[in-house]
Amino acid sequence: MGIEIDLLKNYPKTKRDVSERGLQKTDEDRNIARKFGKEFFDGSRKHGYGGFNYNPKYWQPVIPDFINHFKLTNNCSLLDVGCAKGFMLYDISLIIPEIKLCGIDISSYAIKNCLEEIRPSLQVADAKSLPFDDNSFDVVISINTVHNLELNDCAIALKEIERVSNGKSFITVDAYRNNEEKEAMFSWNLTGKTIMHVDEWKTFFKDIGYSGDYYWFIP
């Protein structure tokens, strides 16, 4: 298994009223969000982002940590599983113009409405069945995506990441370290179906043979 490392430490943090959001969310809201369509990305805030638009302030501070950690160069290849509209990949391309980038997302809406500059690198696909050969990429990343699957499917997706990567990967998943964080997570969550204590995640990674690096999303 890889290491626990916060490669998103420089991602801008927003102040969240987790308890109030939890009171406002319904099962219907979660069902709408889990379709990952227009309502999730660009609809009402109660169904998701409330407008998912490119802003360089989010990913550009983060990219240098990924470059340094994985020693990314123009000769590397990288896959983003759950790339949404491709914002992170676009920002990587600005810094490493010749790197081979690919992104997949289950949302046809997100891919259709991606940044034009990165469109040739993106496609609609399922994390449980990545349309790539074994060892296709030097690095595979998946930010806040695999936890949107049920536990068994989450395992399949992580095994797919293992299969197509050439030994290096990084994921973030919904998690908690104590009861307070657990309560906040389940109040905040809209799309996650597999949410566990960090120690349970580590055991899960070991049991299924995930060997990449990882960190947690905790609101």
C-alpha positions, 0 to 999 in steps of 0.5 A: 500500500502507498502512503497517506499524503495530502496532495490537496493541502493547497486547494482553497478551503471554503467555510461550510455550514455543515449542520445547516446543509444536513438539515436541508438535504433530502433523499430526493436531493441525493437521488438527483445529485447521483445522476451527475447531470446538469442539476448536479453541476449547474443546477440548484446548490441543494443538488450539487455545485450550484454552478461548476465553472473554471477558476484557476484559483482552485487547481493551479495552487495544487498542481505543483505538489502533484508534479513534485510528488510524481515527478511529472514531465513532458514524457509522462502520461496521466489519467484522471478518473472522475475528471468532471469538466477537466479543470485539473487536467487543463491546469496541468497542461498549462504547466506541462504542455507535452504530457499525455493527459486523459480523463474519464467521467461517468457524466456525459453532461460534464464531458459535453460541457468541459473546457474546449481546450481539454476536450480531445483528452476526455471521454465518457466512461465508467470507473469500474471498467476503464477503457485502457490497456494494463499499465497504460499510464504512469500516474492515475488520480481519482479525486472524490470519485470512487466513494460514489460507488457501493462498496463492492463496486468501489473495490472494482474501481480501485482494482481498475486503477491498479490495472491501468496504472504503471505503479503510481496512483493517488485517490481521495475518498470521503472519510472520518476520524471521529464521531464529530467528523462522522456526523458532519460527513453524513450531513454534508454528503450528497453523492457518496455511497461508501463512507468509512473511518480512515482506519477502515479505508486503510484495511480495505485498501490492503484487503483489495490490493490497492497500492497507491497513495491516498488521502481523505475528504472531510468537510 
